[in-house]
């Protein structure tokens, strides 16, 4: 179904670039909403699952990531990550451990409960992703990723003025 139809618009778009950009935005918005519903049923938020996943798969040899590393990987500012980690710590999903030689930093690690929670959700999540994306073949997936990467690179070059 076209974006025009989904949005109930009377007239089409006069600028294909604008229509394409709105398609990306609308698809991302619907994806995020669906993800929110899925994770709520699992007792998590999409952002909490992202933290659990990053800690599971991106941790250093020390067994965790700093809040700065998490913030960079998640594209959120440090103030937001602090509040998020506070909530996750209260839910016994993660624990903060001080860095021995630099007291300004903490290493965030999964707790046994956090690891179990991740394990319970990850398989279901992977199946859902496969189900959503299975309409695209391997070449289409590669093209989609390449196009989105090009757009992100160009976003960095284009000013807002």
C-alpha positions in Angstrom: 0.0 0.0 0.0 1.3 3.4 -0.9 2.2 6.0 1.8 -0.4 8.3 0.3 -3.1 5.6 1.0 -1.8 4.6 4.4 -1.9 8.2 5.5 -5.3 8.9 3.9 -4.0 11.7 1.8 -6.2 13.3 -0.9 -3.3 14.3 -3.2 0.0 12.6 -3.9 3.4 14.0 -3.3 4.9 16.5 -5.7 8.5 15.6 -4.7 9.6 12.0 -4.9 12.6 12.7 -2.6 10.2 14.0 0.1 7.9 10.9 -0.4 10.9 8.6 0.0 12.1 10.3 3.1 8.6 10.2 4.7 8.4 6.5 3.8 11.6 5.9 5.8 10.3 8.0 8.7 6.9 6.4 8.7 8.3 2.8 8.4 10.7 3.6 11.3 7.8 4.9 13.4 5.7 1.9 12.8 8.6 -0.4 13.4 9.4 1.3 16.7 5.7 1.1 17.8 5.5 -2.6 17.0 8.8 -3.2 18.8 7.5 -1.3 21.8 4.4 -3.6 21.9 6.6 -6.7 21.6 9.1 -5.7 24.3 6.3 -4.6 26.7 4.9 -8.2 26.4 8.3 -9.4 27.4 8.6 -7.1 30.4 11.2 -4.8 28.9 11.5 -1.7 26.7 13.2 -1.7 23.3 16.0 0.4 24.8 16.5 -2.0 27.7 16.7 -4.9 25.3 19.3 -2.9 23.2 21.4 -2.4 26.4 21.2 -6.1 27.3 22.1 -7.1 23.7 25.1 -4.7 23.6 26.3 -6.0 26.9 26.0 -9.6 25.8 27.6 -9.2 22.4 29.9 -6.1 22.6 31.5 -6.3 26.1 35.2 -6.0 26.5 37.5 -8.6 28.0 36.6 -7.0 31.4 33.1 -8.3 30.9 31.2 -5.0 30.3 31.0 -1.6 28.7 31.4 1.8 30.1 28.4 4.2 30.1 30.2 6.3 27.5 30.6 3.3 25.2 26.9 2.3 25.7 25.8 5.9 25.0 27.9 6.0 21.8 26.6 2.7 20.5 23.0 3.6 21.4 23.1 7.1 20.0 21.8 8.7 23.2 23.4 11.3 25.5 25.1 10.4 28.7 22.4 11.9 30.9 19.8 9.6 29.3 22.0 6.5 29.7 22.5 7.3 33.4 18.8 7.3 34.0 18.3 4.2 31.9 21.1 2.3 33.8 19.6 3.5 37.1 16.3 1.8 36.2 17.9 -1.3 34.9 20.0 -1.6 38.0 16.9 -1.4 40.2 15.3 -4.1 38.1 18.4 -6.3 38.7 19.2 -6.4 34.9 22.7 -4.8 35.2 25.2 -3.8 37.8 27.7 -0.9 37.9 31.3 -1.7 38.8 33.9 1.0 39.3 36.9 1.0 37.0 39.8 0.4 39.4 42.3 2.9 38.0 39.8 5.6 37.0 37.0 6.4 39.4 35.2 8.6 36.9 34.0 5.6 35.0 31.9 2.6 35.8 31.7 -0.7 33.8 28.1 -1.8 33.2 27.7 -5.6 33.3 24.8 -8.0 33.0 23.5 -9.6 36.1 22.5 -13.3 36.1 18.9 -12.1 35.9 19.7 -9.7 33.0 21.4 -12.5 31.1 18.4 -14.8 31.7 16.0 -12.1 30.6 18.1 -11.5 27.5 18.2 -15.2 26.7 14.4 -15.5 27.1 13.7 -12.7 24.7 16.5 -13.0 22.2 15.3 -16.1 20.4 11.7 -14.8 20.1 13.1 -11.4 18.9 15.3 -13.1 16.2 12.3 -15.1 14.9 10.2 -11.9 14.7 12.9 -10.0 12.8 13.2 -12.9 10.4 9.4 -13.0 9.9 9.3 -9.2 9.2 12.3 -9.2 6.9 11.7 -12.5 5.0 9.9 -10.6 2.2 13.3 -9.3 1.1 15.8 -11.5 -0.6 19.5 -11.2 0.2 20.2 -8.8 -2.6 17.4 -6.5 -1.5 18.6 -6.6 2.1 22.1 -5.6 0.9 20.7 -2.8 -1.3 18.5 -1.5 1.6 21.4 -1.4 4.0 23.6 0.3 1.4 21.0 2.9 0.5 20.4 3.7 4.2 24.2 4.0 4.9 24.5 6.4 1.9 21.6 8.5 3.3 23.2 8.6 6.8 26.5 9.7 5.3 24.8 12.5 3.3 22.9 13.6 6.4 26.2 14.3 8.1 27.2 16.5 5.2 24.0 18.5 4.8 23.5 21.5 7.1 20.2 22.5 8.6 20.3 26.1 7.5 
